[in-house]
Amino acid sequence: MARAPSPAMRKMPAPIHLYYITDRTAFPGDEASRRLLLLGKIAEAARAGVEYIQLREKDLSTRDFEKLAREAVDTLREIQRETRNAKHKTRFLINSRTDVALAVEAHGVHLRGDDISPREAVAIQSIARENLRQGTGNFLTAVSCHSVEDVWRAEREGASFAVLAPIFGKPAVRPVPALGLEALKIACQGKLPVFALGGVSLENTSACIDAGATGIAAIRLFQNNNIQEVSHHLRRS
């Protein structure tokens, strides 16, 4: 009679990765208050071990966006000094603006579906770093995808990972139809890590992971809740 595998022999489930996408306009108060609340939420996410944070704030001018990005980078560096824990180091990505990502020394850029290709973003980063004699490092390129074909293209173009949305639909004045878990499952069959975005909640995250997602990306799930509690619940589940 065959023996049951010992705990040491059992395959442990892959850890779930979390991706917080910012939206300061959802916070109350004037612009200065919203920025302070956003920086506080970024610090909260880093302390909770969230792997990726994307500074999205698309309505800001280039000057204001870069200023906020620098403040966020300083915040994350301070958290890293406090925790001294490189294992859960949060990677900070800038939405679309590769130039801003380089200027503030972010870990990477999150590209729109119609943006420059991941390889072009990395090439820009490599040239800039060589000119500054700082070395190329590991510049991350995330890509927004809205179909299985978009994910396949992102993989061909050398992306670090894809963010596929909306899995469960997107609430808006004109609601965006959900792609569904079957599309997510197909998209995850390649080699490129895929994050699920769009209507993701505490209740349906496990279904995304079962479909093959590397992790989940969200705005409201993190901004509207205690991130430490959200992280603990998701990783325990």
Rosetta silent file (secondary structure, phi, psi, omega in degrees, C-alpha in Angstrom):
SEQUENCE: MARAPSPAMRKMPAPIHLYYITDRTAFPGDEASRRLLLLGKIAEAARAGVEYIQLREKDLSTRDFEKLAREAVDTLREIQRETRNAKHKTRFLINSRTDVALAVEAHGVHLRGDDISPREAVAIQSIARENLRQGTGNFLTAVSCHSVEDVWRAEREGASFAVLAPIFGKPAVRPVPALGLEALKIACQGKLPVFALGGVSLENTSACIDAGATGIAAIRLFQNNNIQEVSHHLRRS
SCORE:     score description
SCORE:     0.000 S_00000001
   1 L     0.000  127.912 -176.592    0.000    0.000    0.000 S_00000001
   2 L   -69.352  142.560  178.565    1.457    3.317   -1.060 S_00000001
   3 L   -85.578  148.328  174.627    2.252    5.802    1.660 S_00000001
   4 L   -68.621  143.097  179.977    0.884    9.292    1.637 S_00000001
   5 L   -61.579  141.934  178.160    3.549   11.855    0.777 S_00000001
   6 L   -70.813  160.990  178.187    5.219   13.470    3.732 S_00000001
   7 L   -53.961  -34.959 -178.229    4.740   17.217    4.302 S_00000001
   8 L   -69.558  -26.500 -176.793    8.257   17.803    2.978 S_00000001
   9 L   -88.164  -19.400 -177.641    7.389   15.947   -0.272 S_00000001
  10 L   -68.672  140.406  178.783    4.106   17.725   -0.953 S_00000001
  11 L   -74.586  121.170 -179.975    4.208   20.414   -3.582 S_00000001
  12 L   -79.345  142.181  178.671    3.613   23.772   -1.945 S_00000001
  13 L   -65.586  146.692  178.884    1.289   26.178   -3.783 S_00000001
  14 L   -65.647  141.487 -179.860    2.983   29.084   -5.560 S_00000001
  15 L   -66.523  144.634  176.970    2.792   32.319   -3.568 S_00000001
  16 L   -82.888  136.836  179.059    0.242   34.867   -4.740 S_00000001
  17 E  -105.163  143.408 -175.205    1.677   38.200   -5.874 S_00000001
  18 E  -115.742  140.394 -175.859   -0.109   41.490   -5.271 S_00000001
  19 E  -132.712  107.920 -179.962   -0.119   44.579   -7.485 S_00000001
  20 E   -92.808  124.014  177.659   -1.519   47.845   -6.103 S_00000001
  21 E  -107.232  125.017 -171.183   -2.515   50.441   -8.721 S_00000001
  22 L   -82.957  154.496  172.913   -2.887   53.943   -7.289 S_00000001
  23 L  -155.762   88.820 -175.511   -5.710   56.451   -7.690 S_00000001
  24 H   -66.654  -23.031 -177.448   -5.313   59.491   -5.457 S_00000001
  25 H   -67.092  -14.061  178.661   -8.527   61.059   -6.845 S_00000001
  26 H   -82.244  -10.929  179.300  -10.522   58.488   -4.845 S_00000001
  27 L   -84.925  153.406  179.094   -9.282   59.975   -1.577 S_00000001
  28 L   -79.020  166.074  173.872  -11.170   62.825    0.152 S_00000001
  29 L    97.248 -174.931  178.289   -9.906   66.368    0.609 S_00000001
  30 L   -80.383 -178.601 -175.062   -7.945   68.816   -1.489 S_00000001
  31 H   -60.583  -42.750  179.944   -5.027   67.906   -3.725 S_00000001
  32 H   -62.328  -40.947  179.962   -2.427   68.220   -0.956 S_00000001
  33 H   -66.397  -41.928 -179.526   -4.474   65.983    1.346 S_00000001
  34 H   -64.096  -37.729  178.918   -5.007   63.365   -1.353 S_00000001
  35 H   -65.728  -42.275  178.533   -1.288   63.212   -2.078 S_00000001
  36 H   -63.430  -40.967  178.297   -0.476   62.689    1.589 S_00000001
  37 H   -65.341  -38.460  179.023   -3.098   59.954    1.844 S_00000001
  38 H   -65.195  -45.495  178.892   -1.727   58.283   -1.279 S_00000001
  39 H   -62.360  -35.963  176.114    1.853   58.298    0.029 S_00000001
  40 H   -65.236  -38.718  179.206    0.552   56.828    3.272 S_00000001
  41 H   -70.157  -35.785  175.975   -1.225   54.063    1.365 S_00000001
  42 H   -62.791  -43.904  177.163    1.946   53.344   -0.635 S_00000001
  43 H   -62.465  -41.693  178.749    3.862   52.999    2.641 S_00000001
  44 H   -60.713  -42.628  179.667    1.114   50.743    3.993 S_00000001
  45 H   -64.370  -41.641  179.735    1.326   48.525    0.908 S_00000001
  46 H   -65.098  -42.463  179.159    5.112   48.222    1.180 S_00000001
  47 H   -65.360  -28.088  179.946    4.944   47.308    4.856 S_00000001
  48 L   -82.995   -2.216  177.728    2.334   44.657    4.005 S_00000001
  49 L    83.304   19.336  175.772    4.710   43.023    1.510 S_00000001
  50 L   -63.701  129.177 -172.068    2.854   43.994   -1.670 S_00000001
  51 L   -73.536  -35.020 -175.106    5.223   43.054   -4.477 S_00000001
  52 E  -135.097  140.936  172.390    4.332   45.755   -7.019 S_00000001
  53 E  -130.225  129.748  176.039    2.945   49.278   -6.904 S_00000001
  54 E  -109.826  123.021  173.480    2.030   51.230  -10.022 S_00000001
  55 E   -83.280  108.889 -170.942    1.803   55.028   -9.829 S_00000001
  56 L   -96.526  -50.053  176.999   -1.058   55.626  -12.279 S_00000001
  57 L     5.856   64.399 -172.036   -2.209   59.283  -11.739 S_00000001
  58 L   -70.519  -16.362 -175.894   -2.750   59.986  -15.455 S_00000001
  59 L   -83.405   -9.508 -175.586   -4.340   63.418  -14.946 S_00000001
  60 L   -79.939  150.918  171.890   -1.191   65.071  -13.573 S_00000001
  61 L   -67.816  163.568 -179.611    1.166   67.237  -15.582 S_00000001
  62 H   -57.922  -42.663 -179.463    4.625   65.814  -16.227 S_00000001
  63 H   -61.856  -48.020 -178.532    6.143   68.099  -13.574 S_00000001
  64 H   -69.299  -36.995  179.262    3.594   67.152  -10.896 S_00000001
  65 H   -63.827  -44.424  179.499    3.691   63.474  -11.837 S_00000001
  66 H   -66.408  -38.351  178.845    7.477   63.335  -11.530 S_00000001
  67 H   -62.672  -45.234  178.643    7.370   65.182   -8.202 S_00000001
  68 H   -64.828  -38.330  179.294    4.840   62.721   -6.795 S_00000001
  69 H   -63.539  -41.001  178.475    6.864   59.803   -8.169 S_00000001
  70 H   -64.423  -40.239  178.257   10.011   61.047   -6.419 S_00000001
  71 H   -63.990  -38.213  178.206    8.109   61.375   -3.150 S_00000001
  72 H   -66.930  -41.805  177.368    6.825   57.821   -3.559 S_00000001
  73 H   -61.375  -44.491  177.816   10.330   56.503   -4.265 S_00000001
  74 H   -60.683  -39.791  178.625   11.648   58.278   -1.153 S_00000001
  75 H   -62.401  -45.486 -178.567    8.797   56.754    0.864 S_00000001
  76 H   -67.163  -36.540  177.682    9.593   53.244   -0.350 S_00000001
  77 H   -66.211  -37.267  177.832   13.302   53.664    0.345 S_00000001
  78 H   -65.717  -40.500  177.860   12.503   54.765    3.885 S_00000001
  79 H   -63.131  -41.082  179.454   10.307   51.686    4.375 S_00000001
  80 H   -63.415  -39.631  177.945   13.103   49.475    3.101 S_00000001
  81 H   -65.774  -36.081 -179.992   15.527   51.036    5.592 S_00000001
  82 H   -66.864  -47.839 -173.137   13.007   50.493    8.372 S_00000001
  83 H   -83.053  -31.651 -177.072   12.268   46.850    7.596 S_00000001
  84 L    51.984   40.893 -177.062   15.707   45.800    6.288 S_00000001
  85 L  -125.835   94.528 -178.740   13.907   42.971    4.524 S_00000001
  86 H   -71.699  -19.623 -177.059   15.011   42.528    0.916 S_00000001
  87 H   -61.153  -37.905 -177.996   12.895   39.376    0.576 S_00000001
  88 H  -111.779   35.910  179.944    9.694   41.401    0.287 S_00000001
  89 L   -63.242  126.068 -179.827   11.115   44.439   -1.465 S_00000001
  90 L   -79.117  132.749  176.850    8.333   46.293   -3.257 S_00000001
  91 E   -94.585  130.708 -174.410    8.910   47.079   -6.931 S_00000001
  92 E  -107.523  121.395 -178.598    7.709   50.522   -7.986 S_00000001
  93 E  -116.197  147.856  179.378    6.437   51.031  -11.543 S_00000001
  94 E  -105.308  133.536  179.724    5.446   54.212  -13.374 S_00000001
  95 E   -69.153  116.718  170.196    2.400   54.250  -15.617 S_00000001
  96 L    67.726  -39.531 -169.822    3.388   54.652  -19.287 S_00000001
  97 L   -84.990   90.781  177.824    6.113   57.300  -18.780 S_00000001
  98 H   -61.267  -35.939 -179.850    9.422   55.522  -19.299 S_00000001
  99 H   -63.529  -41.528  178.058   11.207   58.877  -19.067 S_00000001
 100 H   -68.223  -39.659  178.839    9.753   59.565  -15.618 S_00000001
 101 H   -58.646  -40.752  178.631   10.535   56.019  -14.497 S_00000001
 102 H   -71.166  -40.583 -176.808   14.177   56.573  -15.408 S_00000001
 103 H   -62.452  -37.216 -176.362   14.323   60.054  -13.890 S_00000001
 104 L   -98.022    1.488 -179.637   13.112   58.876  -10.470 S_00000001
 105 L    60.602   46.406  173.643   14.950   55.519  -10.648 S_00000001
 106 L   -73.210  169.632 -178.387   11.790   53.441  -10.443 S_00000001
 107 L   -81.786  -12.707 -178.842   11.992   49.670  -10.915 S_00000001
 108 E   173.257 -167.795 -176.760   10.103   49.735  -14.183 S_00000001
 109 E  -135.690  144.816  174.079    7.211   50.977  -16.283 S_00000001
 110 E  -104.102  115.005 -173.213    3.640   49.821  -16.847 S_00000001
 111 E   -94.928  140.966  171.408    2.871   50.161  -20.551 S_00000001
 112 L   -68.953  165.347  178.763   -0.526   50.698  -22.158 S_00000001
 113 L   -63.309  -30.072 -179.441   -1.589   48.264  -24.833 S_00000001
 114 L  -101.618   17.095 -177.480   -0.914   50.888  -27.523 S_00000001
 115 L   -83.611 -175.440  172.522    2.329   52.106  -25.931 S_00000001
 116 L   -63.055  160.730 -177.008    5.889   51.439  -27.050 S_00000001
 117 L   -75.401  158.071  176.160    6.902   47.787  -26.879 S_00000001
 118 H   -55.343  -39.812 -179.917    8.576   46.330  -23.764 S_00000001
 119 H   -63.754  -37.872  178.192   11.798   45.826  -25.740 S_00000001
 120 H   -66.500  -39.196  178.709   11.799   49.504  -26.747 S_00000001
 121 H   -63.810  -43.062  178.848   11.295   50.544  -23.122 S_00000001
 122 H   -66.197  -38.204  178.747   14.188   48.348  -21.985 S_00000001
 123 H   -62.938  -42.540  177.389   16.375   49.675  -24.813 S_00000001
 124 H   -60.775  -44.525  179.837   15.676   53.263  -23.710 S_00000001
 125 H   -62.699  -42.678 -177.914   16.504   52.316  -20.137 S_00000001
 126 H   -63.444  -42.637  179.249   19.723   50.560  -21.150 S_00000001
 127 H   -64.777  -44.614 -179.552   20.974   53.544  -23.164 S_00000001
 128 H   -62.082  -45.610 -178.634   20.135   55.965  -20.360 S_00000001
 129 H   -66.149  -36.733  178.480   21.838   53.859  -17.712 S_00000001
 130 H   -65.521  -41.979  178.852   24.923   53.391  -19.900 S_00000001
 131 H   -62.918  -33.250 -179.460   25.158   57.144  -20.453 S_00000001
 132 L   -91.597   -1.373 -179.973   24.934   57.675  -16.697 S_00000001
 133 L    56.265   42.414 -179.068   27.338   54.779  -16.027 S_00000001
 134 L  -109.685   -0.922 -176.242   24.879   53.220  -13.626 S_00000001
 135 L    80.609  158.906 -174.496   24.534   49.807  -15.232 S_00000001
 136 L   -83.475  -30.948 -179.701   21.346   48.485  -16.812 S_00000001
 137 L    64.970 -161.823  179.996   19.875   46.664  -13.795 S_00000001
 138 L  -116.901   88.732 -175.731   16.635   44.718  -14.084 S_00000001
 139 L   -85.397  119.470 -176.356   14.096   47.123  -15.571 S_00000001
 140 E   -84.564  142.913  175.988   10.555   45.712  -15.352 S_00000001
 141 E  -130.729  104.313  173.929    8.026   46.147  -18.143 S_00000001
 142 E   -93.003  150.172 -178.080    4.402   45.363  -17.340 S_00000001
 143 E  -130.810  131.134  174.182    1.830   45.550  -20.135 S_00000001
 144 E   -74.348  127.694 -178.841   -1.911   46.226  -19.962 S_00000001
 145 E  -127.698  145.444 -178.054   -3.769   43.530  -21.915 S_00000001
 146 L  -128.166   14.198  175.908   -7.453   43.233  -22.793 S_00000001
 147 L  -161.706  165.328  176.323   -7.488   39.923  -24.650 S_00000001
 148 H   -61.479  -39.699  179.971   -5.643   36.622  -24.807 S_00000001
 149 H   -62.344  -35.837  177.041   -4.007   37.811  -28.030 S_00000001
 150 H   -61.956  -40.283  179.131   -2.689   40.898  -26.218 S_00000001
 151 H   -65.190  -43.794  179.107   -1.004   38.648  -23.647 S_00000001
 152 H   -61.722  -40.229  178.959    0.599   36.525  -26.350 S_00000001
 153 H   -66.072  -40.833  178.626    1.887   39.664  -28.081 S_00000001
 154 H   -60.918  -38.558  177.987    3.298   41.003  -24.812 S_00000001
 155 H   -65.275  -43.995  179.165    5.164   37.732  -24.331 S_00000001
 156 H   -62.185  -32.565 -175.922    6.614   37.891  -27.854 S_00000001
 157 L   -88.293    4.473  172.074    7.724   41.469  -27.249 S_00000001
 158 L    86.180   26.340  178.746    9.634   40.575  -24.096 S_00000001
 159 L   -66.527  154.635  175.274    7.388   41.914  -21.326 S_00000001
 160 L   -76.032  -40.595  174.250    8.162   41.083  -17.702 S_00000001
 161 E  -163.378  164.325  179.730    4.505   40.340  -16.999 S_00000001
 162 E  -114.421  151.704  173.577    1.002   41.122  -18.255 S_00000001
 163 E  -119.370  109.001 -173.900   -2.025   42.584  -16.489 S_00000001
 164 E   -97.467  128.574 -176.832   -5.187   41.165  -18.067 S_00000001
 165 L  -153.014  157.345   -6.233   -8.470   43.046  -17.596 S_00000001
 166 L   -93.908  128.059 -178.580  -11.307   43.126  -16.951 S_00000001
 167 L   -69.798  -45.396 -178.237  -11.685   39.583  -15.668 S_00000001
 168 L  -111.941   22.173 -179.612  -14.947   40.194  -13.811 S_00000001
 169 L    92.956  168.219 -177.380  -16.084   43.324  -15.612 S_00000001
 170 E  -136.310  113.347  179.687  -15.410   46.981  -14.933 S_00000001
 171 L   -67.619  129.407 -179.306  -17.952   49.280  -13.262 S_00000001
 172 L  -165.916  176.448  175.652  -18.256   52.523  -15.183 S_00000001
 173 L   -58.118  -40.717  173.159  -20.750   54.812  -16.879 S_00000001
 174 L  -116.646   93.652 -175.511  -20.401   52.408  -19.784 S_00000001
 175 L   -55.051  140.327  177.929  -19.622   49.030  -18.169 S_00000001
 176 E   -94.614  127.308 -178.367  -16.899   46.973  -19.838 S_00000001
 177 L   -60.214  146.725  179.806  -17.856   43.322  -20.430 S_00000001
 178 L   -73.945  142.495  173.216  -15.956   40.733  -18.421 S_00000001
 179 L   -75.210  -37.218  178.122  -13.362   38.563  -20.151 S_00000001
 180 L    92.496  163.963 -176.838  -14.082   35.737  -17.718 S_00000001
 181 H   -70.733  -29.137 -179.597  -12.017   33.060  -16.057 S_00000001
 182 H   -65.942  -41.367  176.988  -11.775   30.893  -19.170 S_00000001
 183 H   -64.187  -39.750  177.356   -9.955   33.663  -21.057 S_00000001
 184 H   -61.343  -43.836 -179.447   -7.672   34.127  -18.054 S_00000001
 185 H   -60.801  -43.183  179.204   -6.926   30.403  -17.998 S_00000001
 186 H   -65.874  -43.120 -179.289   -5.987   30.389  -21.681 S_00000001
 187 H   -62.569  -29.057 -176.956   -3.832   33.519  -21.295 S_00000001
 188 L   -84.590    1.042 -177.852   -1.939   31.879  -18.428 S_00000001
 189 L   -81.414   -9.695  175.607   -0.908   28.860  -20.488 S_00000001
 190 L   -84.846 -165.938 -178.739    2.111   30.671  -21.914 S_00000001
 191 L   -91.449  -14.772 -175.796    5.369   31.495  -20.131 S_00000001
 192 L   -79.712  127.477  174.866    4.501   35.114  -19.316 S_00000001
 193 L   -61.051  139.600 -177.672    3.237   35.758  -15.770 S_00000001
 194 E  -125.937  129.611  173.747   -0.302   37.173  -15.838 S_00000001
 195 E  -100.615  139.286  177.645   -2.026   39.310  -13.197 S_00000001
 196 E   -91.072  133.444 -178.876   -5.830   39.392  -13.043 S_00000001
 197 L  -137.994  146.794  174.391   -7.456   42.840  -12.876 S_00000001
 198 L   106.354   97.344 -179.766  -11.021   44.093  -12.965 S_00000001
 199 L    74.589   14.821 -179.284  -13.639   43.289  -10.361 S_00000001
 200 L   -74.529  135.274 -177.339  -11.182   41.211   -8.339 S_00000001
 201 L  -137.205  175.774  176.065  -12.266   40.749   -4.717 S_00000001
 202 L   -60.211  -31.980 -175.148  -11.425   38.722   -1.636 S_00000001
 203 L   -78.040  -31.020 -175.198  -14.098   36.242   -2.707 S_00000001
 204 L  -109.395    2.938  179.614  -12.943   35.575   -6.277 S_00000001
 205 H   -60.203  -42.058 -177.950   -9.172   35.847   -6.005 S_00000001
 206 H   -60.984  -32.969  177.985   -8.768   32.089   -5.450 S_00000001
 207 H   -66.425  -35.731  176.976  -10.610   31.440   -8.738 S_00000001
 208 H   -65.625  -43.192 -179.975   -8.059   33.661  -10.529 S_00000001
 209 H   -67.295  -39.222  176.858   -5.152   31.757   -8.988 S_00000001
 210 H   -62.540  -30.097  178.984   -6.785   28.425   -9.854 S_00000001
 211 L   -77.031  -10.459  176.890   -7.007   29.647  -13.458 S_00000001
 212 L   114.439    1.105 -178.965   -3.229   30.146  -13.456 S_00000001
 213 L   -65.006  141.596  175.285   -2.792   33.814  -12.584 S_00000001
 214 L   -68.650  -32.364 -178.488    0.476   34.782  -10.919 S_00000001
 215 E  -174.908 -168.601 -179.225   -1.406   37.256   -8.778 S_00000001
 216 E  -125.925  146.051  176.588   -4.052   39.933   -8.689 S_00000001
 217 E  -116.484  143.497 -177.077   -3.958   43.643   -9.453 S_00000001
 218 E  -161.977  157.322  170.884   -6.425   46.121   -7.995 S_00000001
 219 L  -103.579  -69.337 -172.879   -7.140   49.706   -7.050 S_00000001
 220 H   -63.863  -35.477 -178.615  -10.148   49.696   -4.720 S_00000001
 221 H   -57.311  -34.545  179.527   -9.389   46.363   -3.057 S_00000001
 222 H   -91.599  -44.351 -175.319   -6.234   47.922   -1.621 S_00000001
 223 H   -69.080  -31.509 -175.077   -7.159   51.592   -1.322 S_00000001
 224 L   -93.531    3.325 -176.330  -10.490   51.015    0.404 S_00000001
 225 L  -137.477  168.628  172.534   -9.246   48.451    2.910 S_00000001
 226 L   -72.538  115.019 -172.761   -6.479   47.752    5.384 S_00000001
 227 H   -66.306  -35.245  177.689   -3.805   46.332    3.079 S_00000001
 228 H   -59.964  -42.805  179.510   -2.167   44.243    5.790 S_00000001
 229 H   -68.104  -41.385  177.715   -5.490   42.517    6.434 S_00000001
 230 H   -61.954  -47.285 -179.934   -6.165   42.061    2.708 S_00000001
 231 H   -60.076  -46.079 -179.279   -2.690   40.644    2.137 S_00000001
 232 H   -61.147  -44.138 -179.003   -2.983   38.267    5.090 S_00000001
 233 H   -63.410  -46.643 -176.625   -6.390   37.015    3.936 S_00000001
 234 H   -67.079  -43.179 -179.029   -5.288   36.453    0.324 S_00000001
 235 H   -70.612  -32.681  178.022   -2.014   34.721    1.168 S_00000001
 236 H   -70.173  -37.972 -179.221   -3.690   32.519    3.785 S_00000001
 237 L   -68.927    0.000    0.000   -6.429   31.537    1.324 S_00000001
